[in-house]
Amino acid sequence: MFHYKQYESVKELQYFCGDLPFDYMYDILRWSFYSRMMGRNKYLDSLFALNATFKNHIIDKYHSVNLSNYSVQNVVWLYFEHSLCFDV
């Protein structure tokens, strides 16, 4: 398992083991953090407004309009599945 040389083979192993690659996991965790912080106070909301590009990144990359934590997680997994080029 640890002697795979091709990146695509590693991605398939991650998928079947139920693990996301780091960049996908980072997007989910970052969105989860921001969504928990929204609405807490006006200072945090202003910081989130400054980083609105991340919200646009999630929408553009994963083609998601519904931005609840559960929805973002599902959309990221679907995006990962489709990146593997096989039907699940």
ChimeraX attribute file (.defattr): number of C-alpha atoms within 10 A of each C-alpha:
attribute: neighborCount
match mode: 1-to-1
recipient: residues
	/A:1	7
	/A:2	5
	/A:3	6
	/A:4	10
	/A:5	9
	/A:6	8
	/A:7	8
	/A:8	12
	/A:9	13
	/A:10	15
	/A:11	18
	/A:12	19
	/A:13	14
	/A:14	13
	/A:15	16
	/A:16	9
	/A:17	9
	/A:18	9
	/A:19	14
	/A:20	20
	/A:21	12
	/A:22	9
	/A:23	8
	/A:24	16
	/A:25	15
	/A:26	12
	/A:27	17
	/A:28	21
	/A:29	13
	/A:30	12
	/A:31	20
	/A:32	17
	/A:33	12
	/A:34	18
	/A:35	15
	/A:36	10
	/A:37	14
	/A:38	16
	/A:39	13
	/A:40	10
	/A:41	9
	/A:42	10
	/A:43	11
	/A:44	14
	/A:45	15
	/A:46	13
	/A:47	13
	/A:48	18
	/A:49	13
	/A:50	10
	/A:51	12
	/A:52	11
	/A:53	11
	/A:54	16
	/A:55	14
	/A:56	14
	/A:57	12
	/A:58	19
	/A:59	15
	/A:60	11
	/A:61	11
	/A:62	16
	/A:63	14
	/A:64	16
	/A:65	12
	/A:66	11
	/A:67	16
	/A:68	13
	/A:69	16
	/A:70	11
	/A:71	13
	/A:72	22
	/A:73	19
	/A:74	14
	/A:75	19
	/A:76	21
	/A:77	20
	/A:78	13
	/A:79	15
	/A:80	18
	/A:81	17
	/A:82	12
	/A:83	12
	/A:84	14
	/A:85	9
	/A:86	8
	/A:87	6
	/A:88	7
